[in-house]
Amino acid sequence: MMATTHALFGMLLGAVALLVAPEYATVAIAAGAFGGLFPDFDMPWDHRKTLHFPVYFSIAASVALVGAIVAPSAVTIAVTAFLLAAAAHAASDALGGGLELRPWQGTSDRAVYDHFNGRWVAPRRWVPYDGAPEDLLLAAVLAVPGVLYARPLQAFVLVLLGVSVVYAVLRKRLVTFGERLVEWLPERVWARIPLSV
């Protein structure tokens, strides 16, 4: 799934604070967005392995949730929203496509690494690849509550949705563009570009 889809889902998770601790809702929604994006910061390394922890993020989120219930504050609620969104991101990557350069071809058996069990989880391909029409539809559905109810963050939600639309339209062309760009780069530069297979 697109990073923007994960961010929008993280914002939705953070928005639960509107029901239980409305005074912390803005910080929870922002932390959820950041938590939804965070695992993808591993793209320069082993993507979907270095910062993707489906089991460990889930355990940490459970502990943080207890802390937020016992001692609600901006910090405990933000940490909980961040960890819940990061856990959801890491786990939901198994519902998408694999790590191949052209995930719409469905040739990879690696979706996300499970550090707890020491193995790669196979892609389920419910969302065939990041930027697929199904992914864009999911992002649009996840954006609806933010557009309707999150007044201070509406612009950010719309920006995420706009980026999603542009990425989905260009997704397959970006691979071809990237391959052509690599051909023009000096060897010392492209040798440093991480390739996930």
C-alpha positions in Angstrom: 0.0 0.0 0.0 1.0 3.6 -0.5 2.7 5.4 2.4 -0.2 7.9 2.1 -2.8 5.1 2.7 -0.9 4.1 5.8 -0.7 7.7 7.0 -4.5 8.1 6.5 -5.2 4.9 8.4 -2.9 6.1 11.2 -4.8 9.4 11.4 -8.1 7.4 11.6 -6.7 5.4 14.5 -5.6 8.6 16.2 -9.0 10.0 15.7 -10.4 7.5 18.2 -9.1 10.0 20.8 -12.0 12.2 19.8 -14.3 9.7 21.5 -12.3 9.1 24.7 -9.9 12.1 25.2 -10.9 14.9 22.8 -8.4 17.3 24.3 -5.6 15.1 23.0 -7.2 14.4 19.6 -5.0 16.6 17.5 -1.8 15.2 18.9 -3.2 11.7 18.6 -4.1 12.2 14.9 -0.8 13.7 14.1 1.1 10.9 15.9 -1.1 8.4 14.1 -0.1 9.9 10.7 3.6 9.8 11.6 3.3 6.3 12.9 1.6 5.2 9.7 4.5 6.7 7.7 7.3 5.6 10.0 8.0 2.0 8.9 8.5 3.2 5.3 11.5 5.2 6.4 13.4 2.0 5.9 13.4 2.3 2.1 17.1 3.2 1.9 17.9 -0.1 3.7 16.1 -3.4 3.7 12.6 -2.2 2.9 9.8 -3.9 4.9 12.4 -5.4 7.2 14.6 -2.7 8.9 11.7 -0.7 10.4 8.7 -3.1 9.9 7.9 -4.9 13.1 4.4 -6.4 12.8 4.7 -8.4 16.1 6.9 -6.1 18.2 5.0 -2.9 17.3 1.8 -4.7 18.2 3.2 -5.7 21.6 4.6 -2.2 22.2 1.2 -0.7 21.2 -0.6 -2.9 23.7 1.7 -1.8 26.5 1.4 1.8 25.5 -2.4 1.5 25.3 -2.5 0.3 29.0 -0.3 3.3 29.9 -2.6 5.7 28.1 -5.6 4.3 29.9 -3.9 4.4 33.3 -2.3 7.8 32.8 -3.8 9.7 29.9 -1.7 12.6 28.7 -0.6 14.1 25.4 2.6 12.0 25.6 1.0 8.6 26.4 -1.8 9.1 23.9 0.6 10.2 21.1 2.9 7.3 21.8 0.0 4.9 21.7 -1.4 6.3 18.4 2.1 6.2 16.9 2.7 2.6 17.9 -0.8 1.5 16.8 -0.4 3.1 13.4 3.1 1.6 13.0 1.9 -1.8 13.9 -1.1 -1.5 11.5 1.3 -0.4 8.7 3.7 -3.3 9.3 1.0 -5.9 9.6 -1.1 -4.6 6.7 1.9 -4.7 4.3 1.2 -8.5 4.2 -2.2 -7.7 2.6 -0.5 -6.0 -0.4 1.9 -7.0 -3.1 5.5 -8.2 -2.8 8.8 -6.4 -2.9 9.5 -6.8 -6.6 10.2 -3.9 -8.9 6.9 -4.5 -10.7 4.7 -5.8 -7.9 1.7 -6.0 -10.3 3.4 -9.0 -11.9 3.1 -10.9 -8.6 6.4 -12.7 -8.6 7.7 -12.0 -5.1 7.0 -14.2 -2.1 8.2 -11.5 0.3 5.7 -8.9 1.7 7.0 -8.0 5.2 9.6 -9.5 7.5 8.4 -11.0 10.8 11.3 -10.6 13.2 9.6 -12.5 16.0 9.4 -15.7 13.8 12.5 -14.9 11.8 10.8 -15.2 8.4 9.3 -13.3 5.5 5.5 -13.2 5.4 4.1 -13.9 1.9 2.0 -11.2 0.2 -1.8 -11.8 0.2 -2.3 -9.3 -2.7 -5.7 -8.0 -1.5 -4.4 -4.7 -2.6 -2.3 -5.9 -5.6 0.5 -3.3 -5.3 1.1 0.2 -3.9 -0.6 2.7 -6.2 -3.1 0.2 -7.5 -6.7 1.4 -8.1 -7.7 -0.6 -5.0 -5.1 1.2 -3.0 -6.3 4.6 -4.2 -9.9 3.7 -3.4 -8.9 2.6 0.1 -7.0 5.9 0.6 -10.1 7.9 -0.6 -12.3 6.0 1.8 -9.9 6.5 4.7 -9.7 10.3 3.9 -13.5 10.8 4.2 -13.6 11.1 8.0 -10.6 13.5 8.0 -12.2 15.7 5.4 -15.6 15.7 7.1 -14.6 16.0 10.8 -10.9 16.9 11.3 -11.2 20.6 10.6 -7.7 21.6 11.7 -6.2 18.7 9.6 -8.5 18.8 6.5 -5.8 20.4 4.4 -3.2 17.8 5.3 -5.7 15.0 4.6 -6.5 16.6 1.2 -2.7 16.9 0.4 -2.3 13.2 1.3 -5.2 12.3 -1.0 -3.8 14.5 -3.8 -0.4 12.8 -3.5 -2.1 9.4 -3.6 -3.9 10.3 -6.8 -0.8 11.5 -8.6 1.2 8.5 -7.4 -1.5 6.0 -8.5 -1.7 7.7 -12.0 2.1 7.6 -12.4 2.9 4.4 -10.5 3.8 2.1 -13.4 5.5 4.8 -15.4 7.8 5.6 -12.4 9.4 2.2 -12.7 10.4 2.8 -16.3 11.5 6.4 -15.5 13.6 5.1 -12.6 15.3 2.4 -14.8 16.1 5.1 -17.4 17.5 7.4 -14.8 19.7 4.7 -13.3 21.2 4.1 -16.8 22.4 7.7 -16.8 23.9 7.7 -13.3 27.6 7.1 -12.8 28.2 3.5 -11.5 29.4 4.8 -8.1 26.0 6.4 -7.6 23.7 3.6 -8.8 25.7 1.0 -7.0 24.5 2.6 -3.7 20.8 2.5 -4.7 19.1 -0.2 -2.6 17.1 -2.7 -4.6 14.6 -4.9 -2.9 14.0 -8.3 -4.4 
